[in-house]
Amino acid sequence: MTETGKGILAMISAAGLWGISPLYYKLLSHIPAAEVMAHRTVWSLVFFAGLLAFQGRLGEMGSVLRNPRRFGLIVLASLMVSTNWFLFIYATLTERNTETSLGYYIYPLVAVFVGRFAFGERLGVAQWLSVSLAAGAVAVLAFGLGALPWISLTLAATFSLYGVIKKLLPVGPIVSVTCEVLVAVPITLAVLFWLYARGEVNLTYSTVDMLLLIASGPITAFPLILFTIAARRVPMTTVGLLQYLNPTLQFFCAVVLFGEIFTPYHQIAFPMIWIGLAIYSVATLRQDRVARRASMAVVGVSTQVTNSAKEASAKP
């Protein structure tokens, strides 16, 4: 198998694992979301730190955390990803995976909008149309349900801002995520024990529950590692398109397997999002194709110039 093939397989695997993760968290629906979140953070730290120790790279964390600017970005990234993780767990445990699916569908369009104002990236007509359709879908749901789909919007916003922060953070993905969960662990544990003191959690688990909670570490880690493998081997355009598998599987879990309510307003809003994503994807593929042709043309001209120079120098 080629390196590109391995990357595509890794991306499909990562998106697939993210997409079916609601099935795993449903098994823990009798445990409060704060407890599940605390365990996910702790066992993710154990797994990632163990991986870095195995690679002999634990020392890289110290250099990141001692740098004031990088530490500040790590704290912000930790806040974004922790909020995202908690809301996903909360939505799954409260039978609101339709909202998480919508959130991850509109994420690419929110990311485009954020890129416009955070990095001054220009938006074409197709991109503006895609963003407008996403905004229209949110408006339809807000009108029909009598409230903004805040879980969807917060998931999309936190993941978009997380991407912005990661773009500014010159640190490898595994080291970065390990530092992020390290920063989050004291906060999540403090919240957990505060809830325990109030009698809102009991911290007693069956053997099966404990094993499932421990498994949250690898379940969090493996898709991120697979995503990293994919990002190194596959064009980002392909990575972006394959990521739609994640919300599609979440949508399937929510509507088909969990039987969540899918109102007429959802039936209007979701197709609007899908159309917006289709327009965005086609425009992105065209831009990528034009960029590749331009790059090949530059290489061709450079080669011709080099050959001409060699021929000229070879003449007596």
C-alpha positions in Angstrom: 0.0 0.0 0.0 1.3 3.5 -0.9 1.9 6.2 1.8 -1.2 8.1 0.5 -3.3 4.9 0.8 -2.1 4.4 4.4 -3.0 8.0 5.1 -6.5 7.7 3.7 -7.0 4.5 5.7 -5.8 6.2 8.8 -8.2 9.2 8.3 -11.2 6.9 7.6 -10.3 5.0 10.8 -10.0 8.2 12.9 -13.3 9.7 11.6 -15.0 6.3 12.0 -13.9 6.0 15.6 -15.0 9.5 16.4 -18.3 8.9 14.6 -19.2 5.7 16.6 -17.9 7.0 19.9 -21.4 7.8 21.1 -22.0 4.1 21.3 -19.2 3.9 23.8 -20.4 6.8 26.0 -23.9 5.5 25.9 -22.6 2.5 28.0 -21.7 5.1 30.7 -25.0 7.0 30.6 -25.7 6.1 34.3 -22.6 8.0 35.4 -22.7 11.8 35.6 -20.9 13.6 32.7 -18.5 15.4 35.1 -17.2 12.0 36.3 -16.8 10.6 32.8 -15.0 13.8 31.8 -12.6 13.6 34.7 -11.8 10.0 33.9 -11.4 10.8 30.2 -8.9 13.5 31.1 -6.9 11.5 33.6 -6.6 8.3 31.5 -5.8 10.4 28.4 -2.9 11.9 30.3 -1.8 8.4 31.4 -1.9 7.1 27.9 -0.2 10.1 26.2 2.4 10.5 28.9 3.2 6.8 28.6 3.5 7.1 24.9 5.9 10.0 25.2 7.9 8.1 27.9 8.1 5.1 25.5 9.5 7.4 22.8 11.9 9.1 25.2 10.2 12.5 24.6 8.8 13.4 28.1 11.4 16.2 28.4 9.8 18.0 25.5 6.9 18.8 27.7 9.1 20.8 30.1 10.4 23.0 27.4 6.9 23.8 26.3 5.5 24.5 29.8 8.4 26.7 30.8 7.9 29.0 27.8 5.4 31.7 28.9 3.9 32.2 25.5 3.6 28.5 24.7 2.2 27.8 28.1 -0.5 30.5 27.6 -1.5 29.0 24.3 -1.5 25.5 25.9 -3.9 26.8 28.6 -6.2 28.3 26.0 -6.1 25.1 23.9 -6.8 23.0 27.0 -9.9 25.2 27.8 -11.2 24.8 24.2 -10.7 21.0 24.0 -11.9 20.3 27.5 -15.1 22.3 26.8 -15.5 20.4 23.6 -15.0 17.0 25.2 -17.4 17.7 28.1 -20.2 19.0 25.9 -19.9 15.9 23.7 -20.1 13.6 26.7 -23.0 15.6 28.2 -24.9 15.6 24.9 -24.5 11.8 24.5 -25.6 11.1 28.1 -28.6 13.4 27.7 -29.7 12.0 24.3 -28.7 15.0 22.2 -26.3 13.5 19.7 -28.3 15.1 16.9 -26.9 18.4 18.1 -23.3 17.1 18.3 -23.7 15.8 14.7 -24.9 19.3 13.6 -22.0 20.9 15.5 -19.3 18.8 13.7 -21.1 19.4 10.3 -21.0 23.1 10.7 -17.5 23.1 12.1 -15.7 23.4 8.7 -17.9 26.4 7.8 -17.4 28.1 11.2 -13.6 27.5 10.7 -13.8 29.2 7.3 -15.5 32.2 9.0 -13.0 32.3 11.9 -10.2 32.1 9.4 -11.6 35.2 7.7 -11.3 37.3 10.8 -8.4 35.6 12.6 -6.0 35.3 9.7 -7.5 37.6 7.1 -8.2 34.7 4.7 -10.3 35.7 1.7 -13.6 34.0 1.1 -14.9 33.4 -2.4 -18.5 33.5 -3.4 -19.0 29.7 -2.8 -17.5 30.0 0.7 -19.7 32.9 1.6 -22.7 31.0 0.3 -21.8 28.0 2.4 -21.4 30.1 5.5 -24.8 31.8 4.8 -26.5 28.4 4.4 -25.1 27.3 7.8 -26.3 30.5 9.4 -29.7 30.0 7.8 -29.9 26.5 9.2 -29.1 27.7 12.7 -31.8 30.4 12.3 -34.3 27.7 11.2 -33.6 25.6 14.3 -33.6 28.6 16.6 -37.0 29.7 15.3 -38.5 26.1 15.3 -37.1 25.0 18.6 -37.5 28.3 20.4 -33.8 28.4 21.3 -30.4 28.5 19.7 -28.7 25.0 19.2 -26.1 26.1 21.8 -24.4 22.7 22.0 -23.9 22.6 18.2 -22.6 26.2 18.1 -20.3 25.7 21.1 -18.8 22.5 19.7 -18.2 24.1 16.4 -16.8 27.3 17.9 -14.5 25.6 20.4 -13.1 23.2 17.9 -12.5 26.1 15.4 -10.8 28.2 18.0 -8.8 25.1 19.1 -7.6 24.9 15.5 -6.6 28.6 15.5 -4.6 28.1 18.7 -2.9 25.0 17.4 -1.9 26.9 14.3 -0.1 29.4 16.5 1.5 26.8 18.7 4.8 25.4 17.3 4.6 22.1 19.1 4.0 18.6 17.8 0.5 17.1 18.2 1.3 14.4 20.8 3.3 16.7 23.0 0.7 19.5 22.7 -2.2 17.3 23.6 -0.3 15.8 26.6 0.4 19.2 27.9 -3.2 20.2 27.4 -4.6 17.3 29.4 -2.0 17.8 32.0 -3.2 21.4 32.5 -6.8 20.2 32.6 -6.4 17.4 35.1 -6.2 19.5 38.3 -9.3 21.5 37.3 -11.4 18.5 36.4 -10.4 16.7 39.6 -11.1 19.8 41.7 -14.6 20.0 40.1 -15.1 16.3 40.6 -14.3 16.3 44.3 -16.4 19.5 44.8 -19.3 17.6 43.4 -18.5 14.6 45.6 -18.5 16.9 48.7 -22.0 18.1 47.7 -23.2 14.5 47.3 -23.8 14.8 43.6 -21.4 12.0 42.6 -20.4 8.9 44.5 -17.2 7.7 42.8 -18.0 4.1 43.2 -18.0 1.9 40.1 -18.5 -1.7 39.1 -15.6 -3.6 37.5 -17.1 -3.2 34.1 -17.7 0.6 34.6 -14.1 1.1 35.8 -12.7 -0.8 32.7 -14.9 1.4 30.4 -13.7 4.5 32.1 -10.1 3.5 31.8 -10.7 2.7 28.2 -11.6 6.4 27.6 -7.9 7.2 27.5 -7.0 5.0 24.5 -10.4 5.8 22.9 -9.4 9.4 23.0 -5.8 8.9 21.9 -6.1 6.5 19.0 -8.1 8.7 16.7 -5.8 11.6 17.4 -2.8 9.5 16.5 -4.5 8.2 13.3 -5.4 11.8 12.4 -1.7 12.8 12.8 -0.7 9.9 10.5 -3.2 11.0 7.9 -2.3 14.7 8.0 1.3 13.8 7.2 0.5 11.6 4.2 -2.7 13.0 2.6 -3.5 16.5 1.3 -5.5 18.6 3.8 -8.4 18.8 1.2 -8.8 15.1 1.3 -8.5 15.0 5.1 -11.2 17.7 5.4 -13.6 15.8 3.1 -13.0 12.5 4.9 -13.8 14.1 8.3 -17.4 14.4 7.2 -17.6 10.7 8.0 -17.5 11.6 11.7 -20.8 13.7 11.9 -22.5 11.4 9.4 -21.9 8.4 11.7 -23.0 10.5 14.7 -26.1 11.5 12.9 -26.8 7.8 12.1 -26.3 6.9 15.8 -28.6 9.7 17.0 -31.5 9.2 14.6 -31.4 5.5 13.7 -29.9 3.8 16.7 -30.9 6.1 19.6 -34.2 7.2 18.1 -33.7 10.9 19.0 -36.3 13.3 18.0 -35.8 14.6 14.4 -38.3 17.5 13.9 -39.5 19.0 10.6 -37.1 21.9 11.5 -34.2 19.5 11.6 -35.4 18.1 8.3 -35.0 21.6 6.8 -31.8 22.6 8.6 -29.7 19.5 8.0 -30.2 19.5 4.2 -29.2 23.2 4.2 -26.0 22.3 6.0 -25.3 19.4 3.6 -25.8 21.6 0.6 -23.5 24.2 2.1 -20.9 21.5 2.7 -21.3 20.2 -0.8 -20.7 23.7 -2.3 -17.8 24.3 0.0 -16.2 20.9 -0.8 -16.5 21.4 -4.6 -15.0 24.9 -4.3 -12.2 23.6 -2.2 -11.4 20.8 -4.6 -11.3 23.2 -7.5 -9.0 25.6 -5.6 -6.7 22.7 -4.8 -6.6 21.5 -8.4 -5.8 25.0 -9.6 -3.0 25.3 -7.0 -1.5 22.0 -8.1 -1.6 22.9 -11.7 0.1 26.3 -10.9 2.7 24.5 -8.8 3.4 22.0 -11.7 3.7 24.9 -14.2 6.3 26.6 -11.9 8.2 23.4 -11.6 8.1 22.9 -15.4 9.4 26.4 -16.1 12.1 26.0 -13.5 13.2 22.7 -15.1 13.3 24.3 -18.5 15.4 27.2 -17.2 17.8 24.8 -15.5 18.2 22.7 -18.6 18.7 25.8 -20.8 21.4 27.0 -18.4 23.1 23.6 -18.5 23.0 23.6 -22.3 24.5 27.1 -22.4 27.3 26.3 -20.0 28.1 23.1 -22.0 28.7 25.0 -25.3 32.4 25.8 -26.0 
